[in-house]
Amino acid sequence: MRQEDVFDLPARSVHVWSLDLDLERLCLAPLAAALSSDERARARRFVSLLDRERWVAAHGLVRRILSGYLGVFADSLWFERAAGGKPRLAGTRSLRFNLAHAGGRALLAVSHGIELGVDLEEVKDVGELPCLAATCFSRAEQVALAAVSGQERLACFFAAWTRKEAFLKLLGSGLARPLSSFDVSLAPGEPARLLRVAGDPFAPARVALHAFTPAGGFVAALAVERTAVVVHRHGGALSMLLSVA
């Protein structure tokens, strides 16, 4: 990606960039150069060189991509955290973003003025699913997961997990909202949906969930204000653009 790259982001649209961090690590120097001193200090705290380089690649790419939408230099961006801890651009910029990374991949969702959340997980064995689900799923989700056959249960667990995390990241409240206080769809072949939010019966009408597979062995979800109906996947500069329009 060149510094002068500029990306068009139409109003009421969301772009989700799918990033191969292990590929980007091959050209790490320019990405590292865009980081702030605080970011470089945080990167140095990683014990694992692989984790450190993936983190640098992910956050360097965040700066490069956001700068492309704003038409500014990547190292000129400043970030802050909202009250709930959600990262955002400092100042009054309307650009919204959310980052998720797992293993050697990352997802960056970007919009103008539309709140969003994105989550990415690598599908792998996590032990006894019913016990794990009991700690982070609602009762209705636990029942739905138990009804799924063993072959599909792991995929359904991660489908639900990414949808729940994406919704929490949209809210920016982190774990201040209990994971058991809302339900998402998880059955095989069932569209991604927010089904119930305790204390907010109108939330499912306001929030859309979109599930997708950015790469083999990974599952992801996007939570966004329900201003979009159709999700289009397009080949893009860094492997994928997913536009909600």
C-alpha positions as CSV (number, residue, x, y, z in Angstrom):
1,M,0.0,0.0,0.0
2,R,1.4,3.4,-1.0
3,Q,1.2,6.4,1.4
4,E,-0.8,8.3,-1.2
5,D,-3.5,5.6,-1.5
6,V,-6.9,7.1,-1.0
7,F,-10.0,4.9,-0.4
8,D,-13.6,6.0,-1.1
9,L,-16.1,5.2,1.6
10,P,-19.7,6.1,0.5
11,A,-22.1,7.3,3.2
12,R,-24.0,4.5,4.9
13,S,-21.4,1.9,4.0
14,V,-19.1,-0.3,6.0
15,H,-15.8,-1.8,4.6
16,V,-14.3,-4.8,6.3
17,W,-10.6,-5.4,5.4
18,S,-9.3,-9.0,5.8
19,L,-5.6,-8.9,6.5
20,D,-3.0,-11.7,6.3
21,L,-0.6,-10.6,9.1
22,D,2.0,-13.2,8.3
23,L,2.2,-12.0,4.8
24,E,2.4,-8.4,5.9
25,R,5.2,-9.2,8.3
26,L,7.5,-9.7,5.3
27,C,7.4,-5.9,4.8
28,L,7.2,-4.9,8.5
29,A,9.5,-1.9,8.5
30,P,7.2,0.7,6.9
31,L,4.3,-0.5,9.1
32,A,6.4,-0.2,12.3
33,A,7.5,3.3,11.2
34,A,3.9,4.5,11.3
35,L,3.4,3.5,14.9
36,S,3.4,6.0,17.8
37,S,6.0,5.8,20.6
38,D,3.4,4.3,22.9
39,E,2.5,1.7,20.3
40,R,6.1,0.8,19.9
41,A,6.5,0.5,23.6
42,R,3.5,-1.8,23.8
43,A,4.9,-4.0,21.0
44,R,8.2,-4.4,22.8
45,R,6.3,-6.0,25.8
46,F,5.4,-9.1,23.7
47,V,7.7,-12.0,24.7
48,S,7.0,-13.9,21.5
49,L,8.6,-12.4,18.4
50,L,5.8,-13.8,16.2
51,D,3.1,-12.2,18.4
52,R,5.1,-8.9,18.4
53,E,5.4,-8.8,14.7
54,R,1.8,-9.7,14.1
55,W,0.7,-7.0,16.5
56,V,2.9,-4.4,14.8
57,A,1.6,-5.5,11.4
58,A,-2.1,-5.3,12.5
59,H,-1.7,-1.8,14.1
60,G,0.5,-0.5,11.4
61,L,-2.1,-1.5,8.8
62,V,-4.9,0.1,10.9
63,R,-3.0,3.4,10.6
64,R,-2.3,2.9,6.8
65,I,-5.9,2.1,6.0
66,L,-7.5,4.8,8.1
67,S,-5.1,7.3,6.7
68,G,-6.2,6.3,3.2
69,Y,-9.8,7.1,4.0
70,L,-8.8,10.4,5.6
71,G,-6.1,11.6,3.1
72,V,-3.5,12.1,5.9
73,F,-0.2,10.6,6.8
74,A,-0.4,7.3,8.8
75,D,1.8,8.6,11.6
76,S,-0.3,11.7,12.1
77,L,-3.3,9.8,13.6
78,W,-4.0,9.9,17.3
79,F,-6.2,7.4,19.1
80,E,-8.1,7.5,22.3
81,R,-10.5,5.3,24.2
82,A,-14.2,5.9,24.8
83,A,-15.7,5.5,28.2
84,G,-16.2,1.8,27.7
85,G,-12.7,1.3,26.4
86,K,-13.5,1.1,22.7
87,P,-10.6,2.6,20.6
88,R,-11.5,5.6,18.4
89,L,-9.8,8.4,16.5
90,A,-9.0,11.4,18.7
91,G,-10.8,14.7,17.8
92,T,-14.1,15.1,16.0
93,R,-13.5,12.8,13.0
94,S,-16.6,10.9,11.9
95,L,-14.6,7.8,10.8
96,R,-15.4,4.8,12.9
97,F,-13.3,1.6,13.0
98,N,-13.0,-1.7,14.9
99,L,-10.2,-4.2,14.8
100,A,-10.1,-7.9,15.6
101,H,-7.2,-10.3,15.2
102,A,-6.6,-14.0,15.8
103,G,-3.5,-16.0,14.9
104,G,-2.1,-14.7,11.7
105,R,-5.2,-12.8,10.5
106,A,-6.9,-9.6,11.3
107,L,-10.2,-7.8,10.3
108,L,-10.6,-4.0,10.3
109,A,-14.2,-2.6,9.9
110,V,-14.5,1.0,8.8
111,S,-17.4,3.4,8.4
112,H,-18.4,7.0,8.4
113,G,-20.5,7.7,11.5
114,I,-21.9,4.2,11.8
115,E,-21.2,2.3,15.0
116,L,-19.9,-1.2,14.4
117,G,-18.1,-4.1,16.0
118,V,-16.2,-7.0,14.4
119,D,-14.8,-10.2,15.8
120,L,-12.6,-12.9,14.4
121,E,-11.7,-16.3,15.8
122,E,-9.7,-19.3,14.7
123,V,-11.8,-22.5,14.9
124,K,-9.9,-24.9,17.1
125,D,-10.6,-27.4,19.9
126,V,-11.4,-25.5,23.1
127,G,-12.2,-28.4,25.4
128,E,-15.6,-29.4,26.8
129,L,-18.1,-27.2,24.9
130,P,-21.1,-27.5,27.3
131,C,-19.0,-26.4,30.3
132,L,-17.6,-23.5,28.3
133,A,-21.0,-22.5,26.9
134,A,-22.4,-22.5,30.5
135,T,-20.0,-19.7,31.4
136,C,-20.6,-17.4,28.4
137,F,-23.8,-18.3,26.6
138,S,-27.4,-17.6,27.6
139,R,-29.7,-20.4,28.6
140,A,-31.4,-20.3,25.2
141,E,-28.0,-20.5,23.4
142,Q,-26.9,-23.4,25.5
143,V,-30.1,-25.3,24.6
144,A,-29.6,-24.5,20.9
145,L,-25.9,-25.6,21.0
146,A,-26.8,-28.9,22.8
147,A,-29.2,-29.7,19.9
148,V,-26.4,-29.6,17.4
149,S,-24.6,-32.8,16.5
150,G,-21.0,-33.3,17.6
151,Q,-19.6,-32.8,14.1
152,E,-21.1,-29.3,13.8
153,R,-21.1,-28.2,17.4
154,L,-17.6,-26.6,17.4
155,A,-18.4,-24.5,14.3
156,C,-21.7,-23.4,15.9
157,F,-20.0,-22.5,19.1
158,F,-17.5,-20.2,17.3
159,A,-20.3,-18.7,15.2
160,A,-22.2,-17.7,18.3
161,W,-19.1,-16.5,20.1
162,T,-18.0,-14.2,17.2
163,R,-21.6,-12.8,16.9
164,K,-21.7,-12.1,20.7
165,E,-18.3,-10.5,20.7
166,A,-19.1,-8.3,17.7
167,F,-22.3,-7.1,19.4
168,L,-20.4,-6.2,22.6
169,K,-17.7,-4.4,20.5
170,L,-20.4,-2.4,18.7
171,L,-21.8,-1.3,22.1
172,G,-18.3,-0.5,23.4
173,S,-19.3,-1.8,26.8
174,G,-17.0,-4.8,26.9
175,L,-17.9,-7.3,29.5
176,A,-19.9,-4.7,31.5
177,R,-22.9,-6.4,29.8
178,P,-23.1,-10.0,30.8
179,L,-22.7,-12.4,27.9
180,S,-25.8,-14.3,29.1
181,S,-28.0,-11.1,28.8
182,F,-28.6,-11.5,25.1
183,D,-29.1,-14.2,22.5
184,V,-27.8,-14.7,19.0
185,S,-28.6,-17.3,16.4
186,L,-26.2,-20.3,16.1
187,A,-27.9,-23.3,14.5
188,P,-26.3,-24.6,11.3
189,G,-27.5,-22.7,8.2
190,E,-29.4,-20.2,10.3
191,P,-28.7,-16.5,9.3
192,A,-26.7,-14.4,11.8
193,R,-29.2,-12.6,14.0
194,L,-29.4,-10.8,17.3
195,L,-32.5,-12.4,18.9
196,R,-32.9,-10.8,22.3
197,V,-31.3,-8.2,24.5
198,A,-32.4,-8.1,28.1
199,G,-33.9,-4.7,29.0
200,D,-33.9,-3.5,25.3
201,P,-36.6,-5.3,23.3
202,F,-36.0,-3.1,20.3
203,A,-32.2,-3.8,19.9
204,P,-32.8,-6.7,17.4
205,A,-34.6,-4.3,15.1
206,R,-31.7,-1.8,15.3
207,V,-28.7,-4.1,15.0
208,A,-27.8,-6.3,12.1
209,L,-25.3,-9.2,12.4
210,H,-23.3,-10.5,9.4
211,A,-21.3,-13.8,9.5
212,F,-18.6,-14.6,7.1
213,T,-15.5,-16.8,6.6
214,P,-12.4,-14.6,5.9
215,A,-10.1,-17.6,5.4
216,G,-10.1,-21.3,5.9
217,G,-10.2,-22.2,9.6
218,F,-11.5,-18.8,10.7
219,V,-14.9,-17.5,11.4
220,A,-16.0,-13.8,11.8
221,A,-18.9,-11.6,12.5
222,L,-19.8,-8.0,12.0
223,A,-22.4,-6.1,14.1
224,V,-23.6,-2.8,12.7
225,E,-26.5,-0.5,13.0
226,R,-29.3,-1.8,10.9
227,T,-28.9,0.8,8.1
228,A,-27.9,-1.9,5.6
229,V,-29.5,-5.0,4.3
230,V,-27.3,-6.5,1.6
231,V,-23.6,-7.6,2.2
232,H,-21.3,-7.6,-0.9
233,R,-17.9,-9.2,-0.9
234,H,-15.3,-7.7,-3.3
235,G,-11.7,-8.4,-4.0
236,G,-9.7,-5.5,-2.6
237,A,-6.2,-4.1,-2.1
238,L,-5.4,-6.2,1.0
239,S,-7.3,-9.4,0.0
240,M,-10.9,-8.5,0.7
241,L,-13.4,-5.6,1.0
242,L,-16.8,-6.4,2.4
243,S,-19.2,-3.5,1.8
244,V,-22.5,-3.1,3.4
245,A,-24.6,-0.9,1.2
